[in-house]
Amino acid sequence: MDIAAALKGYSQATRQIQLDTTMAGTFVVERFHGREVVDESFRFEIDVLSASGASSLNRPGIQA
């Protein structure tokens, strides 16, 4: 199965959650989990899908 071809039709347009990135239209949220507690930091884990195998989420100083 060609994953890139399968994802070609996916769009954020009809999703309840959308990502706003400098790489517009590259990612679609598959799943997310968030936690917020009084007197603690919040944490969100987001699983995304991309039709591009060349996409990189690395940022300097942060492990992807």
Rosetta blueprint (number, residue, H / E / L):
1 M L
2 D L
3 I H
4 A H
5 A H
6 A H
7 L H
8 K L
9 G L
10 Y L
11 S L
12 Q H
13 A H
14 T H
15 R L
16 Q L
17 I L
18 Q L
19 L L
20 D L
21 T L
22 T L
23 M L
24 A L
25 G L
26 T L
27 F E
28 V E
29 V E
30 E E
31 R E
32 F E
33 H E
34 G E
35 R E
36 E L
37 V L
38 V L
39 D L
40 E L
41 S L
42 F L
43 R E
44 F E
45 E E
46 I E
47 D E
48 V E
49 L E
50 S E
51 A L
52 S L
53 G L
54 A L
55 S L
56 S L
57 L L
58 N L
59 R E
60 P L
61 G L
62 I E
63 Q L
64 A L
